[in-house]
Amino acid sequence: MDWNKKGLMSQYKKGLKSKVLDALVLVEDPKNMQELINKIVKINNRIYQREQANRGNIRQIPVKKAPQ
């Protein structure tokens, strides 16, 4: 089966979570499949981190004080 770029990207998007699709509309359209995958992974990771933070399951990264 020969998929053109838009068709392949469209099919790939159909399997995504609705939260990821909602966030994907807020970023610039990817130029190719690899860029689409990279954006989706980044979005998905951010959503996951946010959900974990809301549940209190994420460790706080200590903030270093500036030298005085």
CHARMM internal coordinates of N, CA and C (Angstrom, degrees):
IC EDIT
DIST 1 N 1 CA 1.4341
DIST 1 CA 1 C 1.5308
ANGL 1 N 1 CA 1 C 108.93
DIST 1 C 2 N 1.2928
ANGL 1 CA 1 C 2 N 116.02
DIHE 1 N 1 CA 1 C 2 N 131.74
DIST 2 N 2 CA 1.4536
ANGL 1 C 2 N 2 CA 121.26
DIHE 1 CA 1 C 2 N 2 CA -178.46
DIST 2 CA 2 C 1.5185
ANGL 2 N 2 CA 2 C 109.30
DIHE 1 C 2 N 2 CA 2 C -103.82
DIST 2 C 3 N 1.3304
ANGL 2 CA 2 C 3 N 115.85
DIHE 2 N 2 CA 2 C 3 N 114.30
DIST 3 N 3 CA 1.4597
ANGL 2 C 3 N 3 CA 121.32
DIHE 2 CA 2 C 3 N 3 CA -179.22
DIST 3 CA 3 C 1.5237
ANGL 3 N 3 CA 3 C 109.30
DIHE 2 C 3 N 3 CA 3 C -101.68
DIST 3 C 4 N 1.3253
ANGL 3 CA 3 C 4 N 115.89
DIHE 3 N 3 CA 3 C 4 N 132.73
DIST 4 N 4 CA 1.4559
ANGL 3 C 4 N 4 CA 117.15
DIHE 3 CA 3 C 4 N 4 CA 171.32
DIST 4 CA 4 C 1.5208
ANGL 4 N 4 CA 4 C 108.25
DIHE 3 C 4 N 4 CA 4 C -81.80
DIST 4 C 5 N 1.3045
ANGL 4 CA 4 C 5 N 116.76
DIHE 4 N 4 CA 4 C 5 N 168.40
DIST 5 N 5 CA 1.4627
ANGL 4 C 5 N 5 CA 122.05
DIHE 4 CA 4 C 5 N 5 CA -173.09
DIST 5 CA 5 C 1.5373
ANGL 5 N 5 CA 5 C 112.12
DIHE 4 C 5 N 5 CA 5 C -58.88
DIST 5 C 6 N 1.3155
ANGL 5 CA 5 C 6 N 117.56
DIHE 5 N 5 CA 5 C 6 N -49.35
DIST 6 N 6 CA 1.4653
ANGL 5 C 6 N 6 CA 120.60
DIHE 5 CA 5 C 6 N 6 CA -177.65
DIST 6 CA 6 C 1.5208
ANGL 6 N 6 CA 6 C 111.52
DIHE 5 C 6 N 6 CA 6 C -65.28
DIST 6 C 7 N 1.3168
ANGL 6 CA 6 C 7 N 117.23
DIHE 6 N 6 CA 6 C 7 N -39.52
DIST 7 N 7 CA 1.4606
ANGL 6 C 7 N 7 CA 121.13
DIHE 6 CA 6 C 7 N 7 CA -180.00
DIST 7 CA 7 C 1.5183
ANGL 7 N 7 CA 7 C 111.92
DIHE 6 C 7 N 7 CA 7 C -64.48
DIST 7 C 8 N 1.3117
ANGL 7 CA 7 C 8 N 116.45
DIHE 7 N 7 CA 7 C 8 N -43.80
DIST 8 N 8 CA 1.4610
ANGL 7 C 8 N 8 CA 121.56
DIHE 7 CA 7 C 8 N 8 CA 179.46
DIST 8 CA 8 C 1.5280
ANGL 8 N 8 CA 8 C 110.69
DIHE 7 C 8 N 8 CA 8 C -64.30
DIST 8 C 9 N 1.3267
ANGL 8 CA 8 C 9 N 116.27
DIHE 8 N 8 CA 8 C 9 N -44.24
DIST 9 N 9 CA 1.4578
ANGL 8 C 9 N 9 CA 120.31
DIHE 8 CA 8 C 9 N 9 CA -179.61
DIST 9 CA 9 C 1.5301
ANGL 9 N 9 CA 9 C 110.63
DIHE 8 C 9 N 9 CA 9 C -65.81
DIST 9 C 10 N 1.3190
ANGL 9 CA 9 C 10 N 116.90
DIHE 9 N 9 CA 9 C 10 N -37.88
DIST 10 N 10 CA 1.4547
ANGL 9 C 10 N 10 CA 121.44
DIHE 9 CA 9 C 10 N 10 CA 178.69
DIST 10 CA 10 C 1.5345
ANGL 10 N 10 CA 10 C 111.05
DIHE 9 C 10 N 10 CA 10 C -64.35
DIST 10 C 11 N 1.3033
ANGL 10 CA 10 C 11 N 116.90
DIHE 10 N 10 CA 10 C 11 N -44.46
DIST 11 N 11 CA 1.4651
ANGL 10 C 11 N 11 CA 121.22
DIHE 10 CA 10 C 11 N 11 CA 178.86
DIST 11 CA 11 C 1.5253
ANGL 11 N 11 CA 11 C 110.79
DIHE 10 C 11 N 11 CA 11 C -64.03
DIST 11 C 12 N 1.3041
ANGL 11 CA 11 C 12 N 116.57
DIHE 11 N 11 CA 11 C 12 N -40.12
DIST 12 N 12 CA 1.4654
ANGL 11 C 12 N 12 CA 121.35
DIHE 11 CA 11 C 12 N 12 CA 179.46
DIST 12 CA 12 C 1.5256
ANGL 12 N 12 CA 12 C 110.51
DIHE 11 C 12 N 12 CA 12 C -60.60
DIST 12 C 13 N 1.3284
ANGL 12 CA 12 C 13 N 116.37
DIHE 12 N 12 CA 12 C 13 N -42.37
DIST 13 N 13 CA 1.4630
ANGL 12 C 13 N 13 CA 121.38
DIHE 12 CA 12 C 13 N 13 CA -178.35
DIST 13 CA 13 C 1.5242
ANGL 13 N 13 CA 13 C 112.34
DIHE 12 C 13 N 13 CA 13 C -65.15
DIST 13 C 14 N 1.3210
ANGL 13 CA 13 C 14 N 117.63
DIHE 13 N 13 CA 13 C 14 N -28.51
DIST 14 N 14 CA 1.4612
ANGL 13 C 14 N 14 CA 121.24
DIHE 13 CA 13 C 14 N 14 CA -176.97
DIST 14 CA 14 C 1.5247
ANGL 14 N 14 CA 14 C 112.48
DIHE 13 C 14 N 14 CA 14 C -62.20
DIST 14 C 15 N 1.3137
ANGL 14 CA 14 C 15 N 117.67
DIHE 14 N 14 CA 14 C 15 N -25.09
DIST 15 N 15 CA 1.4506
ANGL 14 C 15 N 15 CA 120.49
DIHE 14 CA 14 C 15 N 15 CA -178.88
DIST 15 CA 15 C 1.5145
ANGL 15 N 15 CA 15 C 114.64
DIHE 14 C 15 N 15 CA 15 C -91.51
DIST 15 C 16 N 1.3169
ANGL 15 CA 15 C 16 N 117.47
DIHE 15 N 15 CA 15 C 16 N 5.59
DIST 16 N 16 CA 1.4663
ANGL 15 C 16 N 16 CA 120.63
DIHE 15 CA 15 C 16 N 16 CA -175.40
DIST 16 CA 16 C 1.5238
ANGL 16 N 16 CA 16 C 112.08
DIHE 15 C 16 N 16 CA 16 C -86.66
DIST 16 C 17 N 1.3331
ANGL 16 CA 16 C 17 N 115.13
DIHE 16 N 16 CA 16 C 17 N 155.34
DIST 17 N 17 CA 1.4582
ANGL 16 C 17 N 17 CA 121.24
DIHE 16 CA 16 C 17 N 17 CA 174.53
DIST 17 CA 17 C 1.5265
ANGL 17 N 17 CA 17 C 108.57
DIHE 16 C 17 N 17 CA 17 C -65.67
DIST 17 C 18 N 1.3246
ANGL 17 CA 17 C 18 N 115.77
DIHE 17 N 17 CA 17 C 18 N 150.67
DIST 18 N 18 CA 1.4644
ANGL 17 C 18 N 18 CA 119.50
DIHE 17 CA 17 C 18 N 18 CA -177.85
DIST 18 CA 18 C 1.5286
ANGL 18 N 18 CA 18 C 111.84
DIHE 17 C 18 N 18 CA 18 C -63.12
DIST 18 C 19 N 1.3344
ANGL 18 CA 18 C 19 N 118.28
DIHE 18 N 18 CA 18 C 19 N -34.16
DIST 19 N 19 CA 1.4652
ANGL 18 C 19 N 19 CA 120.73
DIHE 18 CA 18 C 19 N 19 CA 178.49
DIST 19 CA 19 C 1.5284
ANGL 19 N 19 CA 19 C 111.11
DIHE 18 C 19 N 19 CA 19 C -63.33
DIST 19 C 20 N 1.3253
ANGL 19 CA 19 C 20 N 116.10
DIHE 19 N 19 CA 19 C 20 N -37.64
DIST 20 N 20 CA 1.4639
ANGL 19 C 20 N 20 CA 120.09
DIHE 19 CA 19 C 20 N 20 CA 179.17
DIST 20 CA 20 C 1.5203
ANGL 20 N 20 CA 20 C 109.60
DIHE 19 C 20 N 20 CA 20 C -69.60
DIST 20 C 21 N 1.3277
ANGL 20 CA 20 C 21 N 117.03
DIHE 20 N 20 CA 20 C 21 N -43.00
DIST 21 N 21 CA 1.4633
ANGL 20 C 21 N 21 CA 120.01
DIHE 20 CA 20 C 21 N 21 CA 177.85
DIST 21 CA 21 C 1.5274
ANGL 21 N 21 CA 21 C 111.30
DIHE 20 C 21 N 21 CA 21 C -61.76
DIST 21 C 22 N 1.3345
ANGL 21 CA 21 C 22 N 116.07
DIHE 21 N 21 CA 21 C 22 N -41.19
DIST 22 N 22 CA 1.4682
ANGL 21 C 22 N 22 CA 119.56
DIHE 21 CA 21 C 22 N 22 CA 178.44
DIST 22 CA 22 C 1.5242
ANGL 22 N 22 CA 22 C 111.40
DIHE 21 C 22 N 22 CA 22 C -59.84
DIST 22 C 23 N 1.3217
ANGL 22 CA 22 C 23 N 116.77
DIHE 22 N 22 CA 22 C 23 N -41.80
DIST 23 N 23 CA 1.4631
ANGL 22 C 23 N 23 CA 120.92
DIHE 22 CA 22 C 23 N 23 CA -179.84
DIST 23 CA 23 C 1.5239
ANGL 23 N 23 CA 23 C 111.61
DIHE 22 C 23 N 23 CA 23 C -73.63
DIST 23 C 24 N 1.3180
ANGL 23 CA 23 C 24 N 116.89
DIHE 23 N 23 CA 23 C 24 N -31.33
DIST 24 N 24 CA 1.4632
ANGL 23 C 24 N 24 CA 121.26
DIHE 23 CA 23 C 24 N 24 CA -177.89
DIST 24 CA 24 C 1.5307
ANGL 24 N 24 CA 24 C 111.95
DIHE 23 C 24 N 24 CA 24 C -64.34
DIST 24 C 25 N 1.3250
ANGL 24 CA 24 C 25 N 116.98
DIHE 24 N 24 CA 24 C 25 N -30.19
DIST 25 N 25 CA 1.4688
ANGL 24 C 25 N 25 CA 119.12
DIHE 24 CA 24 C 25 N 25 CA 179.72
DIST 25 CA 25 C 1.5209
ANGL 25 N 25 CA 25 C 111.99
DIHE 24 C 25 N 25 CA 25 C -70.05
DIST 25 C 26 N 1.3211
ANGL 25 CA 25 C 26 N 117.12
DIHE 25 N 25 CA 25 C 26 N -14.31
DIST 26 N 26 CA 1.4621
ANGL 25 C 26 N 26 CA 120.66
DIHE 25 CA 25 C 26 N 26 CA -177.92
DIST 26 CA 26 C 1.5229
ANGL 26 N 26 CA 26 C 113.88
DIHE 25 C 26 N 26 CA 26 C -90.17
DIST 26 C 27 N 1.3220
ANGL 26 CA 26 C 27 N 116.92
DIHE 26 N 26 CA 26 C 27 N -6.64
DIST 27 N 27 CA 1.4628
ANGL 26 C 27 N 27 CA 120.64
DIHE 26 CA 26 C 27 N 27 CA -180.00
DIST 27 CA 27 C 1.5230
ANGL 27 N 27 CA 27 C 109.94
DIHE 26 C 27 N 27 CA 27 C -109.33
DIST 27 C 28 N 1.3073
ANGL 27 CA 27 C 28 N 114.80
DIHE 27 N 27 CA 27 C 28 N 162.83
DIST 28 N 28 CA 1.4613
ANGL 27 C 28 N 28 CA 120.51
DIHE 27 CA 27 C 28 N 28 CA 179.65
DIST 28 CA 28 C 1.5291
ANGL 28 N 28 CA 28 C 110.33
DIHE 27 C 28 N 28 CA 28 C -61.79
DIST 28 C 29 N 1.3264
ANGL 28 CA 28 C 29 N 116.54
DIHE 28 N 28 CA 28 C 29 N 142.15
DIST 29 N 29 CA 1.4624
ANGL 28 C 29 N 29 CA 120.68
DIHE 28 CA 28 C 29 N 29 CA -179.76
DIST 29 CA 29 C 1.5227
ANGL 29 N 29 CA 29 C 110.63
DIHE 28 C 29 N 29 CA 29 C -59.79
DIST 29 C 30 N 1.3244
ANGL 29 CA 29 C 30 N 116.67
DIHE 29 N 29 CA 29 C 30 N 131.84
DIST 30 N 30 CA 1.4676
ANGL 29 C 30 N 30 CA 119.80
DIHE 29 CA 29 C 30 N 30 CA 178.46
DIST 30 CA 30 C 1.5277
ANGL 30 N 30 CA 30 C 110.84
DIHE 29 C 30 N 30 CA 30 C -68.50
DIST 30 C 31 N 1.3239
ANGL 30 CA 30 C 31 N 114.44
DIHE 30 N 30 CA 30 C 31 N 149.36
DIST 31 N 31 CA 1.4637
ANGL 30 C 31 N 31 CA 120.13
DIHE 30 CA 30 C 31 N 31 CA -178.07
DIST 31 CA 31 C 1.5264
ANGL 31 N 31 CA 31 C 113.01
DIHE 30 C 31 N 31 CA 31 C -86.16
DIST 31 C 32 N 1.3316
ANGL 31 CA 31 C 32 N 116.00
DIHE 31 N 31 CA 31 C 32 N -23.16
DIST 32 N 32 CA 1.4605
ANGL 31 C 32 N 32 CA 119.42
DIHE 31 CA 31 C 32 N 32 CA -178.19
DIST 32 CA 32 C 1.5254
ANGL 32 N 32 CA 32 C 109.63
DIHE 31 C 32 N 32 CA 32 C -152.56
DIST 32 C 33 N 1.3124
ANGL 32 CA 32 C 33 N 116.16
DIHE 32 N 32 CA 32 C 33 N 176.12
DIST 33 N 33 CA 1.4581
ANGL 32 C 33 N 33 CA 121.92
DIHE 32 CA 32 C 33 N 33 CA -175.83
DIST 33 CA 33 C 1.5253
ANGL 33 N 33 CA 33 C 111.81
DIHE 32 C 33 N 33 CA 33 C -62.85
DIST 33 C 34 N 1.3099
ANGL 33 CA 33 C 34 N 118.49
DIHE 33 N 33 CA 33 C 34 N -41.67
DIST 34 N 34 CA 1.4619
ANGL 33 C 34 N 34 CA 121.01
DIHE 33 CA 33 C 34 N 34 CA -178.99
DIST 34 CA 34 C 1.5226
ANGL 34 N 34 CA 34 C 111.14
DIHE 33 C 34 N 34 CA 34 C -63.77
DIST 34 C 35 N 1.3204
ANGL 34 CA 34 C 35 N 116.33
DIHE 34 N 34 CA 34 C 35 N -40.85
DIST 35 N 35 CA 1.4582
ANGL 34 C 35 N 35 CA 120.05
DIHE 34 CA 34 C 35 N 35 CA 177.98
DIST 35 CA 35 C 1.5289
ANGL 35 N 35 CA 35 C 110.67
DIHE 34 C 35 N 35 CA 35 C -65.25
DIST 35 C 36 N 1.3302
ANGL 35 CA 35 C 36 N 116.99
DIHE 35 N 35 CA 35 C 36 N -38.59
DIST 36 N 36 CA 1.4624
ANGL 35 C 36 N 36 CA 121.30
DIHE 35 CA 35 C 36 N 36 CA 176.69
DIST 36 CA 36 C 1.5256
ANGL 36 N 36 CA 36 C 110.25
DIHE 35 C 36 N 36 CA 36 C -61.00
DIST 36 C 37 N 1.3090
ANGL 36 CA 36 C 37 N 117.13
DIHE 36 N 36 CA 36 C 37 N -47.77
DIST 37 N 37 CA 1.4622
ANGL 36 C 37 N 37 CA 121.59
DIHE 36 CA 36 C 37 N 37 CA 179.68
DIST 37 CA 37 C 1.5214
ANGL 37 N 37 CA 37 C 110.50
DIHE 36 C 37 N 37 CA 37 C -60.26
DIST 37 C 38 N 1.3309
ANGL 37 CA 37 C 38 N 117.16
DIHE 37 N 37 CA 37 C 38 N -45.29
DIST 38 N 38 CA 1.4626
ANGL 37 C 38 N 38 CA 121.06
DIHE 37 CA 37 C 38 N 38 CA -179.94
DIST 38 CA 38 C 1.5284
ANGL 38 N 38 CA 38 C 111.49
DIHE 37 C 38 N 38 CA 38 C -59.75
DIST 38 C 39 N 1.3251
ANGL 38 CA 38 C 39 N 116.66
DIHE 38 N 38 CA 38 C 39 N -43.51
DIST 39 N 39 CA 1.4648
ANGL 38 C 39 N 39 CA 120.64
DIHE 38 CA 38 C 39 N 39 CA -179.79
DIST 39 CA 39 C 1.5234
ANGL 39 N 39 CA 39 C 110.49
DIHE 38 C 39 N 39 CA 39 C -66.49
DIST 39 C 40 N 1.3082
ANGL 39 CA 39 C 40 N 117.06
DIHE 39 N 39 CA 39 C 40 N -41.55
DIST 40 N 40 CA 1.4589
ANGL 39 C 40 N 40 CA 120.99
DIHE 39 CA 39 C 40 N 40 CA -179.20
DIST 40 CA 40 C 1.5239
ANGL 40 N 40 CA 40 C 110.95
DIHE 39 C 40 N 40 CA 40 C -64.91
DIST 40 C 41 N 1.3092
ANGL 40 CA 40 C 41 N 117.33
DIHE 40 N 40 CA 40 C 41 N -42.48
DIST 41 N 41 CA 1.4688
ANGL 40 C 41 N 41 CA 120.75
DIHE 40 CA 40 C 41 N 41 CA 178.85
DIST 41 CA 41 C 1.5243
ANGL 41 N 41 CA 41 C 109.81
DIHE 40 C 41 N 41 CA 41 C -62.12
DIST 41 C 42 N 1.3148
ANGL 41 CA 41 C 42 N 116.85
DIHE 41 N 41 CA 41 C 42 N -44.45
DIST 42 N 42 CA 1.4618
ANGL 41 C 42 N 42 CA 121.28
DIHE 41 CA 41 C 42 N 42 CA -179.86
DIST 42 CA 42 C 1.5365
ANGL 42 N 42 CA 42 C 110.85
DIHE 41 C 42 N 42 CA 42 C -62.69
DIST 42 C 43 N 1.3209
ANGL 42 CA 42 C 43 N 116.60
DIHE 42 N 42 CA 42 C 43 N -45.84
DIST 43 N 43 CA 1.4606
ANGL 42 C 43 N 43 CA 121.75
DIHE 42 CA 42 C 43 N 43 CA 179.05
DIST 43 CA 43 C 1.5267
ANGL 43 N 43 CA 43 C 110.35
DIHE 42 C 43 N 43 CA 43 C -62.33
DIST 43 C 44 N 1.3259
ANGL 43 CA 43 C 44 N 116.24
DIHE 43 N 43 CA 43 C 44 N -47.62
DIST 44 N 44 CA 1.4619
ANGL 43 C 44 N 44 CA 120.71
DIHE 43 CA 43 C 44 N 44 CA -178.58
DIST 44 CA 44 C 1.5314
ANGL 44 N 44 CA 44 C 110.96
DIHE 43 C 44 N 44 CA 44 C -60.50
DIST 44 C 45 N 1.3276
ANGL 44 CA 44 C 45 N 116.96
DIHE 44 N 44 CA 44 C 45 N -41.66
DIST 45 N 45 CA 1.4602
ANGL 44 C 45 N 45 CA 120.71
DIHE 44 CA 44 C 45 N 45 CA 178.77
DIST 45 CA 45 C 1.5269
ANGL 45 N 45 CA 45 C 111.62
DIHE 44 C 45 N 45 CA 45 C -63.54
DIST 45 C 46 N 1.3110
ANGL 45 CA 45 C 46 N 116.25
DIHE 45 N 45 CA 45 C 46 N -40.70
DIST 46 N 46 CA 1.4668
ANGL 45 C 46 N 46 CA 119.96
DIHE 45 CA 45 C 46 N 46 CA 179.49
DIST 46 CA 46 C 1.5281
ANGL 46 N 46 CA 46 C 111.12
DIHE 45 C 46 N 46 CA 46 C -66.23
DIST 46 C 47 N 1.3170
ANGL 46 CA 46 C 47 N 116.58
DIHE 46 N 46 CA 46 C 47 N -41.73
DIST 47 N 47 CA 1.4644
ANGL 46 C 47 N 47 CA 120.33
DIHE 46 CA 46 C 47 N 47 CA 177.78
DIST 47 CA 47 C 1.5251
ANGL 47 N 47 CA 47 C 109.71
DIHE 46 C 47 N 47 CA 47 C -62.35
DIST 47 C 48 N 1.3189
ANGL 47 CA 47 C 48 N 116.79
DIHE 47 N 47 CA 47 C 48 N -44.74
DIST 48 N 48 CA 1.4637
ANGL 47 C 48 N 48 CA 120.88
DIHE 47 CA 47 C 48 N 48 CA 179.41
DIST 48 CA 48 C 1.5268
ANGL 48 N 48 CA 48 C 110.94
DIHE 47 C 48 N 48 CA 48 C -60.77
DIST 48 C 49 N 1.3290
ANGL 48 CA 48 C 49 N 117.27
DIHE 48 N 48 CA 48 C 49 N -46.34
DIST 49 N 49 CA 1.4618
ANGL 48 C 49 N 49 CA 120.94
DIHE 48 CA 48 C 49 N 49 CA 179.31
DIST 49 CA 49 C 1.5187
ANGL 49 N 49 CA 49 C 111.28
DIHE 48 C 49 N 49 CA 49 C -61.19
DIST 49 C 50 N 1.3083
ANGL 49 CA 49 C 50 N 116.58
DIHE 49 N 49 CA 49 C 50 N -41.05
DIST 50 N 50 CA 1.4654
ANGL 49 C 50 N 50 CA 120.66
DIHE 49 CA 49 C 50 N 50 CA 179.56
DIST 50 CA 50 C 1.5246
ANGL 50 N 50 CA 50 C 110.83
DIHE 49 C 50 N 50 CA 50 C -64.92
DIST 50 C 51 N 1.3214
ANGL 50 CA 50 C 51 N 116.69
DIHE 50 N 50 CA 50 C 51 N -42.84
DIST 51 N 51 CA 1.4612
ANGL 50 C 51 N 51 CA 120.51
DIHE 50 CA 50 C 51 N 51 CA 179.06
DIST 51 CA 51 C 1.5298
ANGL 51 N 51 CA 51 C 110.86
DIHE 50 C 51 N 51 CA 51 C -64.08
DIST 51 C 52 N 1.3298
ANGL 51 CA 51 C 52 N 116.63
DIHE 51 N 51 CA 51 C 52 N -39.40
DIST 52 N 52 CA 1.4602
ANGL 51 C 52 N 52 CA 120.37
DIHE 51 CA 51 C 52 N 52 CA 178.21
DIST 52 CA 52 C 1.5259
ANGL 52 N 52 CA 52 C 110.77
DIHE 51 C 52 N 52 CA 52 C -66.29
DIST 52 C 53 N 1.3183
ANGL 52 CA 52 C 53 N 116.81
DIHE 52 N 52 CA 52 C 53 N -40.31
DIST 53 N 53 CA 1.4632
ANGL 52 C 53 N 53 CA 121.03
DIHE 52 CA 52 C 53 N 53 CA 178.80
DIST 53 CA 53 C 1.5310
ANGL 53 N 53 CA 53 C 110.32
DIHE 52 C 53 N 53 CA 53 C -64.09
DIST 53 C 54 N 1.3180
ANGL 53 CA 53 C 54 N 116.67
DIHE 53 N 53 CA 53 C 54 N -39.38
DIST 54 N 54 CA 1.4622
ANGL 53 C 54 N 54 CA 120.59
DIHE 53 CA 53 C 54 N 54 CA 178.89
DIST 54 CA 54 C 1.5252
ANGL 54 N 54 CA 54 C 111.37
DIHE 53 C 54 N 54 CA 54 C -65.50
DIST 54 C 55 N 1.3031
ANGL 54 CA 54 C 55 N 117.27
DIHE 54 N 54 CA 54 C 55 N -29.02
DIST 55 N 55 CA 1.4653
ANGL 54 C 55 N 55 CA 121.90
DIHE 54 CA 54 C 55 N 55 CA 179.11
DIST 55 CA 55 C 1.5300
ANGL 55 N 55 CA 55 C 111.14
DIHE 54 C 55 N 55 CA 55 C -87.54
DIST 55 C 56 N 1.3260
ANGL 55 CA 55 C 56 N 116.91
DIHE 55 N 55 CA 55 C 56 N -8.95
DIST 56 N 56 CA 1.4563
ANGL 55 C 56 N 56 CA 120.98
DIHE 55 CA 55 C 56 N 56 CA -178.14
DIST 56 CA 56 C 1.5155
ANGL 56 N 56 CA 56 C 112.69
DIHE 55 C 56 N 56 CA 56 C 78.48
DIST 56 C 57 N 1.3291
ANGL 56 CA 56 C 57 N 117.57
DIHE 56 N 56 CA 56 C 57 N 21.42
DIST 57 N 57 CA 1.4644
ANGL 56 C 57 N 57 CA 121.95
DIHE 56 CA 56 C 57 N 57 CA -177.14
DIST 57 CA 57 C 1.5185
ANGL 57 N 57 CA 57 C 113.78
DIHE 56 C 57 N 57 CA 57 C -99.46
DIST 57 C 58 N 1.3032
ANGL 57 CA 57 C 58 N 117.62
DIHE 57 N 57 CA 57 C 58 N 11.72
DIST 58 N 58 CA 1.4587
ANGL 57 C 58 N 58 CA 118.93
DIHE 57 CA 57 C 58 N 58 CA -177.46
DIST 58 CA 58 C 1.5289
ANGL 58 N 58 CA 58 C 108.38
DIHE 57 C 58 N 58 CA 58 C -114.18
DIST 58 C 59 N 1.3091
ANGL 58 CA 58 C 59 N 115.11
DIHE 58 N 58 CA 58 C 59 N 136.12
DIST 59 N 59 CA 1.4624
ANGL 58 C 59 N 59 CA 119.12
DIHE 58 CA 58 C 59 N 59 CA 179.26
DIST 59 CA 59 C 1.5153
ANGL 59 N 59 CA 59 C 109.91
DIHE 58 C 59 N 59 CA 59 C -72.57
DIST 59 C 60 N 1.2903
ANGL 59 CA 59 C 60 N 114.94
DIHE 59 N 59 CA 59 C 60 N 140.00
DIST 60 N 60 CA 1.4566
ANGL 59 C 60 N 60 CA 120.15
DIHE 59 CA 59 C 60 N 60 CA 175.30
DIST 60 CA 60 C 1.5229
ANGL 60 N 60 CA 60 C 108.95
DIHE 59 C 60 N 60 CA 60 C -78.37
DIST 60 C 61 N 1.3010
ANGL 60 CA 60 C 61 N 116.57
DIHE 60 N 60 CA 60 C 61 N 132.33
DIST 61 N 61 CA 1.4650
ANGL 60 C 61 N 61 CA 121.36
DIHE 60 CA 60 C 61 N 61 CA 177.71
DIST 61 CA 61 C 1.5208
ANGL 61 N 61 CA 61 C 107.05
DIHE 60 C 61 N 61 CA 61 C -84.36
DIST 61 C 62 N 1.3376
ANGL 61 CA 61 C 62 N 116.65
DIHE 61 N 61 CA 61 C 62 N 123.44
DIST 62 N 62 CA 1.4595
ANGL 61 C 62 N 62 CA 118.02
DIHE 61 CA 61 C 62 N 62 CA -178.71
DIST 62 CA 62 C 1.5279
ANGL 62 N 62 CA 62 C 111.66
DIHE 61 C 62 N 62 CA 62 C -62.93
DIST 62 C 63 N 1.3002
ANGL 62 CA 62 C 63 N 115.17
DIHE 62 N 62 CA 62 C 63 N 139.54
DIST 63 N 63 CA 1.4667
ANGL 62 C 63 N 63 CA 121.30
DIHE 62 CA 62 C 63 N 63 CA 179.89
DIST 63 CA 63 C 1.5214
ANGL 63 N 63 CA 63 C 107.39
DIHE 62 C 63 N 63 CA 63 C -98.87
DIST 63 C 64 N 1.3260
ANGL 63 CA 63 C 64 N 114.74
DIHE 63 N 63 CA 63 C 64 N 125.69
DIST 64 N 64 CA 1.4657
ANGL 63 C 64 N 64 CA 119.58
DIHE 63 CA 63 C 64 N 64 CA 178.82
DIST 64 CA 64 C 1.5191
ANGL 64 N 64 CA 64 C 109.18
DIHE 63 C 64 N 64 CA 64 C -80.81
DIST 64 C 65 N 1.3229
ANGL 64 CA 64 C 65 N 114.40
DIHE 64 N 64 CA 64 C 65 N 137.83
DIST 65 N 65 CA 1.4581
ANGL 64 C 65 N 65 CA 119.14
DIHE 64 CA 64 C 65 N 65 CA 176.85
DIST 65 CA 65 C 1.5237
ANGL 65 N 65 CA 65 C 109.06
DIHE 64 C 65 N 65 CA 65 C -80.12
DIST 65 C 66 N 1.3061
ANGL 65 CA 65 C 66 N 114.60
DIHE 65 N 65 CA 65 C 66 N 145.06
DIST 66 N 66 CA 1.4599
ANGL 65 C 66 N 66 CA 119.97
DIHE 65 CA 65 C 66 N 66 CA 178.18
DIST 66 CA 66 C 1.5193
ANGL 66 N 66 CA 66 C 109.40
DIHE 65 C 66 N 66 CA 66 C -67.63
DIST 66 C 67 N 1.3358
ANGL 66 CA 66 C 67 N 117.60
DIHE 66 N 66 CA 66 C 67 N 141.90
DIST 67 N 67 CA 1.4626
ANGL 66 C 67 N 67 CA 119.54
DIHE 66 CA 66 C 67 N 67 CA 178.19
DIST 67 CA 67 C 1.5222
ANGL 67 N 67 CA 67 C 110.45
DIHE 66 C 67 N 67 CA 67 C -62.55
DIST 67 C 68 N 1.3202
ANGL 67 CA 67 C 68 N 115.28
DIHE 67 N 67 CA 67 C 68 N 143.41
DIST 68 N 68 CA 1.4708
ANGL 67 C 68 N 68 CA 119.88
DIHE 67 CA 67 C 68 N 68 CA -178.98
DIST 68 CA 68 C 1.4891
ANGL 68 N 68 CA 68 C 112.06
DIHE 67 C 68 N 68 CA 68 C -106.30
END
COOR INIT
IC SEED 1 N 1 CA 1 C
IC BUILD
